[in-house]
Amino acid sequence: MKPDNYKIAAWPSFLHAKCPRCRRGKLFANSMYGFEGQKMNNTCGHCHLTFEIEPGYFYVAMFVSYAMNVAEFITAAGAINVLTGSSNPWIYVTVILAVSLSLSPFNFRYSRVILLYWLTPGLHYHPELSKDNNVGNPQ
């Protein structure tokens, strides 16, 4: 394999919540929807990047999550209006709360991923870190 062939595509790495620097290590230790909750890894298992760059770093992800929630609210309200044509506010409240609660794990995870991938200055992809750690070392 040529050394130049280590580049990993951004979108699959983003969707699978991989490390933004090497695109190989996992950001989260468990699945998005589960009974144990979501646990974010402290460091990348591949390139050892510390994900929480400074104390309180992920507070900014709350703003990203808020923006995602607003977009989901507007989409749900528009869908209710188009599909039912109802003006009953309880239908809107019930459906929007159900959508919000069911998408909260998604919002939690991807607000952090968006923050790390696109909103953190100085954090970029380094293709040389995508190589296997044990290349050329027989075990």
C-alpha angles and dihedrals in degrees: 000000000000118000090236092062096076096093113122121202117253102222098054089046091049093048092048091046097240127165111287093220102050100010090218109083122076121250093202129047096211143022126293096243114039143116096252095062126233119305119191118210115242094220138015112266091216109039099014095235111167105233098201096064094187135000110287092014094139094056085088088061087068089068091050090049090049091054090049090049092051091051090050092048092052092046092049093047091049091049092050091050094049097042101041107016087211124152094196106124093207092065089054094046094047096047095042092049090048091050091046094050095044093049097043094097089049091049092047093052101040096042087062093044091050090049093052097041103042113006102051113090114220096019108113139155115271110196092196089065091057092073119106112268092228100047108149093007110110115209 
